[in-house]
């Protein structure tokens, strides 16, 4: 691949460079995808179970009906899914404090460990990849990634100001499932389908 010689210029050169960067950042071969799925599904953890764990990590304890909405399944199906996950110790159910009819689903320590293990595996893989770069390449990549984070935060702030997204903060303590890390941005949900 040849990179454009005009990274700071306007017009076609800049657009081409952006397109090439997007391609580099999003390319995922079928073999890489297969290896990632095998890694994620080790221990016979299904994709729907990963989806449940991800929702609970993002939102904290939520009502079964809301979980069913997130999964786009019936409450009966969500109950069956959660029941199988509860048998494996990944989630726990409890009743709401104000309304005992509401069934809340939350991550257990074992459920949290799934993402901790996946993150550690990803960090080891990234460390091995980054170990192949020169010091200058590493410094340039770090500068670029920090600039991307700043741009992403600016876009998010603009969307908040224009009302295109709403902010949802999970009412949990730091370090608990679903709570944002100190440098995390609030989760955004579209205010309307575009």
Contact map, one row per residue, 1 for C-alpha under 8 A:
11100000000000000000000000000000000000000000000000000000000000000000000000000000000000000000000000000000000000000000000000000000000000000000000000000000000000000000000000000000000000000000000000
11110000000000000000000000000000000000000000000000000000000000000000000000000000000000000000000000000000000000000000000000000000000000000000000000000000000000000000000000000000000000000000000000
11111000000000001001000000000000000000000000000000000000000000000000000000000000000000000000000000000000000000000000000000000000000000000000000000000000000000000000000000000000000000000000000000
01111110000011011000000000000000000000000000000000000000000000000000000000000000000000000000000000000000000000000000000000000000000000000000000000000000000000000000000000000000000000000000000000
00111110000010000000000000000000000000000000000000000000000000000000000000000000000000000000000000000000000000000000000000000000000000000000000000000000000000000000000000000000000000000000000000
00011111100011000000000000000000000000000000000000000000000000000000000000000000000000000000000000000000000000000000000000000000000000000000000000000000000000000000000000000000000000000000000000
00011111100011001000000000000000000000000000000000000000000000000000000000000000000000000000000000000000000000000000000000000000000000000000000000000000000000000000000000000000000000000000000000
00000111110001000000000000000000000000000000000000000000000000000000000000000000000000000000000000000000000000000000000000000000000000000000000000000000000000000000000000000000000000000000000000
00000111111011000000000000000000000000000000000000000000000000000000000000000000000000000000000000000000000000000000000000000000000000000000000000000000000000000000000000000000000000000000000000
00000001111111100000000000000000000000000000000000000000000000000000000000000000000000000000000000000000000000000000000000000000000000000000000000000000000000000000000000000000000000000000000000
00000000111111100000000000000000000000000000000000000000000000000000000000000000000000000000000000000000000000000000000000000000000000000000000000000000000000000000000000000000000000000000000000
00000000011111110000000000000000000000000000000000000000000000000000000000000000000000000000000000000000000000000000000000000000000000000000000000000000000000000000000000000000000000000000000000
00011110111111111000000000000000000000000000000000000000000000000000000000000000000000000000000000000000000000000000000000000000000000000000000000000000000000000000000000000000000000000000000000
00010111111111111100000000000000000000000000000000000000000000000000000000000000000000000000000000000000000000000000000000000000000000000000000000000000000000000000000000000000000000000000000000
00000000011111111110000000000000000000000000000000000000000000000000000000000000000000000000000000000000000000000000000000000000000000000000000000000000000000000000000000000000000000000000000000
00010000000111111111000000000000000000000000000000000000000000000000000000000000000000000000000000000000000000000000000000000000000000000000000000000000000000000000000000000000000000000000000000
00110010000011111111100000000000000000000000000000000000000000000000000000000000000000000000000000000000000000000000000000000000000000000000000000000000000000000000000000000000000000000000000000
00000000000001111111110000000000000000000000000000000000000000000000000000000000000000000000000000000000000000000000000000000000000000000000000000000000000000000000000000000000000000000000000000
00000000000000111111111000000000000000000000000000000000000000000000000000000000000000000000000000000000000000000000000000000000000000000000000000000000000000000000000000000000000000000000000000
00100000000000011111111100000000000000000000000000000000000000000000000000000000000000000000000000000000000000000000000000000000000000000000000000000000000000000000000000000000000000000000000000
00000000000000001111111110000000000000000000000000000000000000000000000000000000000000000000000000000000000000000000000000000000000000000000000000000000000000000000000000000000000000000000000000
00000000000000000111111111000000000000000000000000000000000000000000000000000000000000000000000000000000000000000000000000000000000000000000000000000000000000000000000000000000000000000000000000
00000000000000000011111111100000000000000000000000000000000000000000000000000000000000000000000000000000000000000000000000000000000000000000000000000000000000000000000000000000000000000000000000
00000000000000000001111111100000000000000000000000000000000000000000000000000000000000000000000000000000000000000000000000000000000000000000000000000000000000000000000000000000000000000000000000
00000000000000000000111111100000000000000000000000000000000000000000000000000000000000000000000000000000000000000000000000000000000000000000000000000000000000000000000000000000000000000000000000
00000000000000000000011111110000000000000000000000000000000000000000000000000000000000000000000000000000000000000000000000000000000000000000000000000000000000000000000000000000000000000000000000
00000000000000000000001111111000000000000000000000000000000000000000000000000000000000000000000000000000000000000000000000000000000000000000000000000000000000000000000000000000000000000000000000
00000000000000000000000001111101100000000000000000000000000000000000000000000000000000000000000000000000000000000000000000000000000000000000000000000000000000000000000000000000000000000000000000
00000000000000000000000000111111100000000000000000000000000000000000000000000000000000000000000000000000000000000000000000000000000000000000000000000000000000000000000000000000000000000000000000
00000000000000000000000000011111110000000000000000000000000000000000000000000000000000000000000000000000000000000000000000000000000000000000000000000000000000000000000000000000000000000000000000
00000000000000000000000000001111111000000000000000000000000000000000000000000000000000000000000000000000000000000000000000000000000000000000000000000000000000000000000000000000000000000000000000
00000000000000000000000000011111111100000000000000000000000000000000000000000000000000000000000000000000000000000000000000000000000000000000000000000000000000000000000000000000000000000000000000
00000000000000000000000000011111111110000000000000000000000000000000000000000000000000000000000000000000000000000000000000000000000000000000000000000000000000000000000000000000000000000000000000
00000000000000000000000000000111111111000000000000000000000000000000000000000000000000000000000000000000000000000000000000000000000000000000000000000000000000000000000000000000000000000000000000
00000000000000000000000000000011111111100000000000000000000000000000000000000000000000000000000000000000000000000000000000000000000000000000000000000000000000000000000000000000000000000000000000
00000000000000000000000000000001111111110000000000000000000000000000000000000000000000000000000000000000000000000000000000000000000000000000000000000000000000000000000000000000000000000000000000
00000000000000000000000000000000111111111000000000000000000000000000000000000000000000000000000000000000000000000000000000000000000000000000000000000000000000000000000000000000000000000000000000
00000000000000000000000000000000011111111100000000000000000000000000000000000000000000000000000000000000000000000000000000000000000000000000000000000000000000000000000000000000000000000000000000
00000000000000000000000000000000001111111100000000000000000000000000000000000000000000000000000000000000000000000000000000000000000000000000000000000000000000000000000000000000000000000000000000
00000000000000000000000000000000000111111100100000000000000000000000000000000000000000000000000000000000000000000000010000000000000000000000000000000000000000000000000000000000000000000000000000
00000000000000000000000000000000000011111111111000000000000000000000000000000000000000000000000000000000000000000000000000000000000000000000000000000000000000000000000000000000000000000000000000
00000000000000000000000000000000000001111111100000000000000000000000000000000000000000000000000000000000000000000000000000000000000000000000000000000000000000000000000000000000000000000000000000
00000000000000000000000000000000000000001111100000000000000000000000000000000000000000000000000000000000000000000000000000000000000000000000000000000000000000000000000000000000000000000000000000
00000000000000000000000000000000000000001111110000000000000000000000000000000000000000000000000000000000000000000000000000000000000000000000000000000000000000000000000000000000000000000000000000
00000000000000000000000000000000000000011111111011000000000000000000000000000000000000000000000000000000000000000000000000000000000000000000000000000000000000000000000000000000000000000000000000
00000000000000000000000000000000000000001001111111000000000000000000000000000000000000000000000000000000000000000000000000000000000000000000000000000000000000000000000000000000000000000000000000
00000000000000000000000000000000000000001000111111100000000000000000000000000000000000000000000000000000000000000000000000000000000000000000000000000000000000000000000000000000000000000000000000
00000000000000000000000000000000000000000000011111110000000000000000001000000000000000000000000000000000000000000000000000000000000000000000000000000000000000000000000000000000000000000000000000
00000000000000000000000000000000000000000000111111111000000000000000000000000000100010000000000000000000000000000000000000000000000000000000000000000000000000000000000000000000000000000000000000
00000000000000000000000000000000000000000000111111111100000000000000000000000000000000000000000000000000000000000000000000000000000000000000000000000000000000000000000000000000000000000000000000
00000000000000000000000000000000000000000000001111111110000000000000001000000000000000000000000000000000000000000000000000000000000000000000000000000000000000000000000000000000000000000000000000
00000000000000000000000000000000000000000000000111111111000000000010001000000000000000000000000000000000000000000000000000000000000000000000000000000000000000000000000000000000000000000000000000
00000000000000000000000000000000000000000000000011111111100000000000000000000000000000000000000000000000001000100000000000000000000000000000000000000000000000000000000000000000000000000000000000
00000000000000000000000000000000000000000000000001111111110000000000000000000000000000000000000000000000000000000000000000000000000000000000000000000000000000000000000000000000000000000000000000
00000000000000000000000000000000000000000000000000111111111100000010010000000000000000000000000000000000000000000000000000000000000000000000000000000000000000000000000000000000000000000000000000
00000000000000000000000000000000000000000000000000011111111111000000000000000000000000000000000000000000111000000000000000000000000000000000000000000000000000000000000000000000110000000000000000
00000000000000000000000000000000000000000000000000001111111100000000000000000000000000000000000000000000001000010000000000000000000000000000000000000000000000000000000000000000111000000000000000
00000000000000000000000000000000000000000000000000000111111100000000000000000000000000000000000000000000000000000000000000000000000000000000000000000000000000000000000001000000111000000000000000
00000000000000000000000000000000000000000000000000000011111111000000000000000000000000000000000000000000000000000000000000000000000000000000000000000000000000000000000011000000011000000000000000
00000000000000000000000000000000000000000000000000000011111111000000000000000000000000000000000000000000011000000000000000000000000000000000000000000000000000000000000001110000111000000000000000
00000000000000000000000000000000000000000000000000000001001111100000000000000000000000000000000000000001111000000000000000000000000000000000000000000000000000000000000000000000010000000000000000
00000000000000000000000000000000000000000000000000000001001111110110000000000000000000000000000000000001110000000000000000000000000000000000000000000000000000000000000000000000000000000000000000
00000000000000000000000000000000000000000000000000000000000011111110000000000000000000000000000000000111100000000000000000000000000000000000000000000000000000000000000000000000000000000000000000
00000000000000000000000000000000000000000000000000000000000001111111000000100110000000000000000000000111100000000000000000000000000000000000000000000000000000000000000000000000000000000000000000
00000000000000000000000000000000000000000000000000000000000000111111100000100000000000000000000000000000000000000000000000000000000000000000000000000000000000000000000000000000000000000000000000
00000000000000000000000000000000000000000000000000000000000001111111110000000000000000000000000000000000000000000000000000000000000000000000000000000000000000000000000000000000000000000000000000
00000000000000000000000000000000000000000000000000010010000001111111111000000100000000000000000000000000000000000000000000000000000000000000000000000000000000000000000000000000000000000000000000
00000000000000000000000000000000000000000000000000000000000000011111111111101100000000000000000000000000000000000000000000000000000000000000000000000000000000000000000000000000000000000000000000
00000000000000000000000000000000000000000000000000000000000000001111111111000000000000000000000000000000000000000000000000000000000000000000000000000000000000000000000000000000000000000000000000
00000000000000000000000000000000000000000000000000000010000000000111111110000000000000000000000000000000000000000000000000000000000000000000000000000000000000000000000000000000000000000000000000
00000000000000000000000000000000000000000000000100110000000000000011111110000100000000000000000000000000000000000000000000000000000000000000000000000000000000000000000000000000000000000000000000
00000000000000000000000000000000000000000000000000000000000000000001111111000000000000000000000000000000000000000000000000000000000000000000000000000000000000000000000000000000000000000000000000
00000000000000000000000000000000000000000000000000000000000000000001111111101100000000000000000000000000000000000000000000000000000000000000000000000000000000000000000000000000000000000000000000
00000000000000000000000000000000000000000000000000000000000000000001100111111100000000000000000000000000000000000000000000000000000000000000000000000000000000000000000000000000000000000000000000
00000000000000000000000000000000000000000000000000000000000000011001000011111110000000000000000000000000000000000000000000000000000000000000000000000000000000000000000000000000000000000000000000
00000000000000000000000000000000000000000000000000000000000000000000000001111111000000000000000000000000000000000000000000000000000000000000000000000000000000000000000000000000000000000000000000
00000000000000000000000000000000000000000000000000000000000000000001000011111111100000000000000000000000000000000000000000000000000000000000000000000000000000000000000000000000000000000000000000
00000000000000000000000000000000000000000000000000000000000000010011001011111111110000000000000000000000000000000000000000000000000000000000000000000000000000000000000000000000000000000000000000
00000000000000000000000000000000000000000000000000000000000000010000000000111111111000000000000000000000000000000000000000000000000000000000000000000000000000000000000000000000000000000000000000
00000000000000000000000000000000000000000000000000000000000000000000000000011111111100000000000000000000000000000000000000000000000000000000000000000000000000000000000000000000000000000000000000
00000000000000000000000000000000000000000000000010000000000000000000000000001111111110000000000000000000000000000000000000000000000000000000000000000000000000000000000000000000000000000000000000
00000000000000000000000000000000000000000000000000000000000000000000000000000111111111000010000000000000100000000000000000000000000000000000000000000000000000000000000000000000000000000000000000
00000000000000000000000000000000000000000000000000000000000000000000000000000011111111100000000000000000000000000000000000000000000000000000000000000000000000000000000000000000000000000000000000
00000000000000000000000000000000000000000000000000000000000000000000000000000001111111110000000000000000000000000000000000000000000000000000000000000000000000000000000000000000000000000000000000
00000000000000000000000000000000000000000000000010000000000000000000000000000000111111111110000000000000000000000000000000000000000000000000000000000000000000000000000000000000000000000000000000
00000000000000000000000000000000000000000000000000000000000000000000000000000000011111111111100000000000000000000000000000000000000000000000000000000000000000000000000000000000000000000000000000
00000000000000000000000000000000000000000000000000000000000000000000000000000000001111111100000000000000000000000000000000000000000000000000000000000000000000000000000000000000000000000000000000
00000000000000000000000000000000000000000000000000000000000000000000000000000000000111111100000000000000000000000000000000000000000000000000000000000000000000000000000000000000000000000000000000
00000000000000000000000000000000000000000000000000000000000000000000000000000000000011111111000000000000000101100000000000000000000000000000000000000000000000000000000000000000000000000000000000
00000000000000000000000000000000000000000000000000000000000000000000000000000000000011111111000000000000001111110000000000000000000000000000000000000000000000000000000000000000000000000000000000
00000000000000000000000000000000000000000000000000000000000000000000000000000000010011001111100000000000111101100000000000000000000000000000000000000000000000000000000000000000000000000000000000
00000000000000000000000000000000000000000000000000000000000000000000000000000000000001001111110000000000111100000000000000000000000000000000000000000000000000000000000000000000000000000000000000
00000000000000000000000000000000000000000000000000000000000000000000000000000000000001000011111000000011110000000000000000000000000000000000000000000000000000000000000000000000000000000000000000
00000000000000000000000000000000000000000000000000000000000000000000000000000000000000000001111100000011100000000000000000000000000000000000000000000000000000000000000000000000000000000000000000
00000000000000000000000000000000000000000000000000000000000000000000000000000000000000000000111110111111000000000000000000000000000000000000000000000000000000000000000000000000000000000000000000
00000000000000000000000000000000000000000000000000000000000000000000000000000000000000000000011111111111000000000000000000000000000000000000000000000000000000000000000000000000000000000000000000
00000000000000000000000000000000000000000000000000000000000000000000000000000000000000000000001111110000000000000000000000000000000000000000000000000000000000000000000000000000000000000000000000
00000000000000000000000000000000000000000000000000000000000000000000000000000000000000000000000111110000000000000000000000000000000000000000000000000000000000000000000000000000000000000000000000
00000000000000000000000000000000000000000000000000000000000000000000000000000000000000000000001111111100000000000000000000000000000000000000000000000000000000000000000000000000000000000000000000
00000000000000000000000000000000000000000000000000000000000000000000000000000000000000000000001111111110000000000000000000000000000000000000000000000000000000000000000000000000000000000000000000
00000000000000000000000000000000000000000000000000000000000000000000000000000000000000000000001100111110000000000000000000000000000000000000000000000000000000000000000000000000000000000000000000
00000000000000000000000000000000000000000000000000000000000000110000000000000000000000000000001100111111000000000000000000000000000000000000000000000000000000000000000000000000000000000000000000
00000000000000000000000000000000000000000000000000000000000000110000000000000000000000000000111100011111100000000000000000000000000000000000000000000000000000000000000000000000000000000000000000
00000000000000000000000000000000000000000000000000000000000011110000000000000000000000000000111100000111110000000000000000000000000000000000000000000000000000000000000000000000000000000000000000
00000000000000000000000000000000000000000000000000000001000011110000000000000000010000000011110000000011111000000000000000000000000000000000000000000000000000000000000000000000000000000000000000
00000000000000000000000000000000000000000000000000000001000111000000000000000000000000000011100000000001111100000000000000000000000000000000000000000000000000000000000000000000000000000000000000
00000000000000000000000000000000000000000000000000001001100110000000000000000000000000000111000000000000111111110000000000000000000000000000000000000000000000000000000000000000100000000000000000
00000000000000000000000000000000000000000000000000000000000000000000000000000000000000001111000000000000011111110000000000000000000000000000000000000000000000000000000000000000000000000000000000
00000000000000000000000000000000000000000000000000000000000000000000000000000000000000000100000000000000001111111000000000000000000000000000000000000000000000000000000000000000000000000000000000
00000000000000000000000000000000000000000000000000000000000000000000000000000000000000001110000000000000001111111100000000000000000000000000000000000000000000000000000000000000000000000000000000
00000000000000000000000000000000000000000000000000001000000000000000000000000000000000001110000000000000001111111110000000000000000000000000000000000000000000000000000000000000000000000000000000
00000000000000000000000000000000000000000000000000000000100000000000000000000000000000000100000000000000001111111111000000000000000000000000000000000000000000000000000000000000100000000000000000
00000000000000000000000000000000000000000000000000000000000000000000000000000000000000000000000000000000000011111111100000000000000000000000000000000000000000000000000000000000000000000000000000
00000000000000000000000000000000000000000000000000000000000000000000000000000000000000000000000000000000000001111111110000000000000000000000000000000000000000000000000000000000000000000000000000
00000000000000000000000000000000000000000000000000000000000000000000000000000000000000000000000000000000000000111111111000000000000000000000000000000000000000000000000000000000000000000000000000
00000000000000000000000000000000000000000000000000000000000000000000000000000000000000000000000000000000000000011111111100000000000000000000000000000000000000000000000000000000000000000000000000
00000000000000000000000000000000000000000000000000000000000000000000000000000000000000000000000000000000000000001111111110000000000000000000000000000000000000000000000000000000000000000000000000
00000000000000000000000000000000000000010000000000000000000000000000000000000000000000000000000000000000000000000111111111000000000000000000000000000000000000000000000000000000000000000000000000
00000000000000000000000000000000000000000000000000000000000000000000000000000000000000000000000000000000000000000011111111100000000000000000000000000000000000000000000000000000000000000000000000
00000000000000000000000000000000000000000000000000000000000000000000000000000000000000000000000000000000000000000001111111110000000000000000000000000000000000000000000000000000000000000000000000
00000000000000000000000000000000000000000000000000000000000000000000000000000000000000000000000000000000000000000000111111111000000000000000000000000000000000000000000000000000000000000000000000
00000000000000000000000000000000000000000000000000000000000000000000000000000000000000000000000000000000000000000000011111111100000000000000000000000000000000000000000000000000000000000000000000
00000000000000000000000000000000000000000000000000000000000000000000000000000000000000000000000000000000000000000000001111111110000000000000000000000000000000000000000000000000000000000000000000
00000000000000000000000000000000000000000000000000000000000000000000000000000000000000000000000000000000000000000000000111111111000000000000000000000000000000000000000000000000000000000000000000
00000000000000000000000000000000000000000000000000000000000000000000000000000000000000000000000000000000000000000000000011111111100000000000000000000000000000000000000000000000000000000000000000
00000000000000000000000000000000000000000000000000000000000000000000000000000000000000000000000000000000000000000000000001111111110000000000000000000000000000000000000000000000000000000000000000
00000000000000000000000000000000000000000000000000000000000000000000000000000000000000000000000000000000000000000000000000111111111000000000000000000000000000000000000000000000000000000000000000
00000000000000000000000000000000000000000000000000000000000000000000000000000000000000000000000000000000000000000000000000011111111100000000000000000000000000000000000000000000000000000000000000
00000000000000000000000000000000000000000000000000000000000000000000000000000000000000000000000000000000000000000000000000001111111110000000000000000000000000000000000000000000000000000000000000
00000000000000000000000000000000000000000000000000000000000000000000000000000000000000000000000000000000000000000000000000000111111110000100000000000000000000000000000000000000000000000000000000
00000000000000000000000000000000000000000000000000000000000000000000000000000000000000000000000000000000000000000000000000000011111111000000000000000000000000000000000000000000000000000000000000
00000000000000000000000000000000000000000000000000000000000000000000000000000000000000000000000000000000000000000000000000000001111111000000000000000000000000000000000000000000000000000000000000
00000000000000000000000000000000000000000000000000000000000000000000000000000000000000000000000000000000000000000000000000000000111111101100000000000000000000000000000000000000000000000000000000
00000000000000000000000000000000000000000000000000000000000000000000000000000000000000000000000000000000000000000000000000000000001111111100000000000000000000000000000000000000000000000000000000
00000000000000000000000000000000000000000000000000000000000000000000000000000000000000000000000000000000000000000000000000000000000011111110000000000000000000000000000000000000000000000000000000
00000000000000000000000000000000000000000000000000000000000000000000000000000000000000000000000000000000000000000000000000000000000001111111000000000000000000000000000000000000000000000000000000
00000000000000000000000000000000000000000000000000000000000000000000000000000000000000000000000000000000000000000000000000000000000011111111100000000000000000000000000000000000000000000000000000
00000000000000000000000000000000000000000000000000000000000000000000000000000000000000000000000000000000000000000000000000000000010011111111110000000000000000000000000000000000000000000000000000
00000000000000000000000000000000000000000000000000000000000000000000000000000000000000000000000000000000000000000000000000000000000000111111111000000000000000000000000000000000000000000000000000
00000000000000000000000000000000000000000000000000000000000000000000000000000000000000000000000000000000000000000000000000000000000000011111111100000000000000000000000000000000000000000000000000
00000000000000000000000000000000000000000000000000000000000000000000000000000000000000000000000000000000000000000000000000000000000000001111111110000000000000000000000000000000000000000000000000
00000000000000000000000000000000000000000000000000000000000000000000000000000000000000000000000000000000000000000000000000000000000000000111111111000000000000000000000000000000000000000000000000
00000000000000000000000000000000000000000000000000000000000000000000000000000000000000000000000000000000000000000000000000000000000000000011111111100000000000000000000000000000000000000000000000
00000000000000000000000000000000000000000000000000000000000000000000000000000000000000000000000000000000000000000000000000000000000000000001111111110000000000000000000000000000000000000000000000
00000000000000000000000000000000000000000000000000000000000000000000000000000000000000000000000000000000000000000000000000000000000000000000111111111000000000000000000000000000000000000000000000
00000000000000000000000000000000000000000000000000000000000000000000000000000000000000000000000000000000000000000000000000000000000000000000011111111100000000000000000000000000000000000000000000
00000000000000000000000000000000000000000000000000000000000000000000000000000000000000000000000000000000000000000000000000000000000000000000001111111110000000000000000000000000000000000000000000
00000000000000000000000000000000000000000000000000000000000000000000000000000000000000000000000000000000000000000000000000000000000000000000000111111111000000000000000000000000000000000000000000
00000000000000000000000000000000000000000000000000000000000000000000000000000000000000000000000000000000000000000000000000000000000000000000000011111111100000000000000000000000000000000000000000
00000000000000000000000000000000000000000000000000000000000000000000000000000000000000000000000000000000000000000000000000000000000000000000000001111111110000000000000000000000000000000000000000
00000000000000000000000000000000000000000000000000000000000000000000000000000000000000000000000000000000000000000000000000000000000000000000000000111111111000000000000000000000000000000000000000
00000000000000000000000000000000000000000000000000000000000000000000000000000000000000000000000000000000000000000000000000000000000000000000000000011111111100000000000000000000000000000000000000
00000000000000000000000000000000000000000000000000000000000000000000000000000000000000000000000000000000000000000000000000000000000000000000000000001111111110000000000000000000000000001000000000
00000000000000000000000000000000000000000000000000000000000000000000000000000000000000000000000000000000000000000000000000000000000000000000000000000111111111000000000000000000000000000000000000
00000000000000000000000000000000000000000000000000000000000000000000000000000000000000000000000000000000000000000000000000000000000000000000000000000011111111100000000000000000000000000000000000
00000000000000000000000000000000000000000000000000000000000000000000000000000000000000000000000000000000000000000000000000000000000000000000000000000001111111110000000000000000000000000000000000
00000000000000000000000000000000000000000000000000000000000000000000000000000000000000000000000000000000000000000000000000000000000000000000000000000000111111111000000000000000000000000000000000
00000000000000000000000000000000000000000000000000000000000000000000000000000000000000000000000000000000000000000000000000000000000000000000000000000000011111111100000000000000000000000000000000
00000000000000000000000000000000000000000000000000000000000000000000000000000000000000000000000000000000000000000000000000000000000000000000000000000000001111111111100000000000000000000000000000
00000000000000000000000000000000000000000000000000000000000000000000000000000000000000000000000000000000000000000000000000000000000000000000000000000000000111111111111000000000000000000000000000
00000000000000000000000000000000000000000000000000000000000000000000000000000000000000000000000000000000000000000000000000000000000000000000000000000000000011111111000000000000000000000000000000
00000000000000000000000000000000000000000000000000000000000000000000000000000000000000000000000000000000000000000000000000000000000000000000000000000000000001111111000000000000000000000000000000
00000000000000000000000000000000000000000000000000000000000000000000000000000000000000000000000000000000000000000000000000000000000000000000000000000000000000111111110000000000000000000000001000
00000000000000000000000000000000000000000000000000000000000000000000000000000000000000000000000000000000000000000000000000000000000000000000000000000000000000111111110000000000000000000000011100
00000000000000000000000000000000000000000000000000000000000000000000000000000000000000000000000000000000000000000000000000000000000000000000000000000000000000110011111000000000000000000001111000
00000000000000000000000000000000000000000000000000000000000000000000000000000000000000000000000000000000000000000000000000000000000000000000000000000000000000010011111100000000000000000001111000
00000000000000000000000000000000000000000000000000000000000000000000000000000000000000000000000000000000000000000000000000000000000000000000000000000000000000010000111110000000000000000111100000
00000000000000000000000000000000000000000000000000000000000000000000000000000000000000000000000000000000000000000000000000000000000000000000000000000000000000000000011111000000000000000111100000
00000000000000000000000000000000000000000000000000000000001000000000000000000000000000000000000000000000000000000000000000000000000000000000000000000000000000000000001111100000001000000110000000
00000000000000000000000000000000000000000000000000000000011100000000000000000000000000000000000000000000000000000000000000000000000000000000000000000000000000000000000111110000011100000000000000
00000000000000000000000000000000000000000000000000000000000100000000000000000000000000000000000000000000000000000000000000000000000000000000000000000000000000000000000011111000001000000000000000
00000000000000000000000000000000000000000000000000000000000100000000000000000000000000000000000000000000000000000000000000000000000000000000000000000000000000000000000001111101111000000000000000
00000000000000000000000000000000000000000000000000000000000000000000000000000000000000000000000000000000000000000000000000000000000000000000000000000000000000000000000000111111001000000000000000
00000000000000000000000000000000000000000000000000000000000000000000000000000000000000000000000000000000000000000000000000000000000000000000000000000000000000000000000000011111001111000000000000
00000000000000000000000000000000000000000000000000000000000000000000000000000000000000000000000000000000000000000000000000000000000000000000000000000000000000000000000000001111101110000000000000
00000000000000000000000000000000000000000000000000000000000000000000000000000000000000000000000000000000000000000000000000000000000000000000000000000000000000000000000000011111111000000000000000
00000000000000000000000000000000000000000000000000000001110100000000000000000000000000000000000000000000001000010000000000000000000000000000000000000000000000000000000000010011111000000000000000
00000000000000000000000000000000000000000000000000000001111110000000000000000000000000000000000000000000000000000000000000000000000000000000000000000000000000000000000001010001111100000000000000
00000000000000000000000000000000000000000000000000000000111100000000000000000000000000000000000000000000000000000000000000000000000000000000000000000000000000000000000011111111111110000000000000
00000000000000000000000000000000000000000000000000000000000000000000000000000000000000000000000000000000000000000000000000000000000000000000000000000000000000000000000001000110011111111100000000
00000000000000000000000000000000000000000000000000000000000000000000000000000000000000000000000000000000000000000000000000000000000000000000000000000000000000000000000000000110001111110000000000
00000000000000000000000000000000000000000000000000000000000000000000000000000000000000000000000000000000000000000000000000000000000000000000000000000000000000000000000000000100000111110000000000
00000000000000000000000000000000000000000000000000000000000000000000000000000000000000000000000000000000000000000000000000000000000000000000000000000000000000000000000000000000000111111000000000
00000000000000000000000000000000000000000000000000000000000000000000000000000000000000000000000000000000000000000000000000000000000000000000000000000000000000000000000000000000000111111100000000
00000000000000000000000000000000000000000000000000000000000000000000000000000000000000000000000000000000000000000000000000000000000000000000000000000000100000000000000000000000000100111110000000
00000000000000000000000000000000000000000000000000000000000000000000000000000000000000000000000000000000000000000000000000000000000000000000000000000000000000000000001110000000000100011111000000
00000000000000000000000000000000000000000000000000000000000000000000000000000000000000000000000000000000000000000000000000000000000000000000000000000000000000000000001110000000000000001111100000
00000000000000000000000000000000000000000000000000000000000000000000000000000000000000000000000000000000000000000000000000000000000000000000000000000000000000000000111100000000000000000111110000
00000000000000000000000000000000000000000000000000000000000000000000000000000000000000000000000000000000000000000000000000000000000000000000000000000000000000000000111100000000000000000011111000
00000000000000000000000000000000000000000000000000000000000000000000000000000000000000000000000000000000000000000000000000000000000000000000000000000000000000000001110000000000000000000001111110
00000000000000000000000000000000000000000000000000000000000000000000000000000000000000000000000000000000000000000000000000000000000000000000000000000000000000000011110000000000000000000000111110
00000000000000000000000000000000000000000000000000000000000000000000000000000000000000000000000000000000000000000000000000000000000000000000000000000000000000000001000000000000000000000000011111
00000000000000000000000000000000000000000000000000000000000000000000000000000000000000000000000000000000000000000000000000000000000000000000000000000000000000000000000000000000000000000000011111
00000000000000000000000000000000000000000000000000000000000000000000000000000000000000000000000000000000000000000000000000000000000000000000000000000000000000000000000000000000000000000000000111
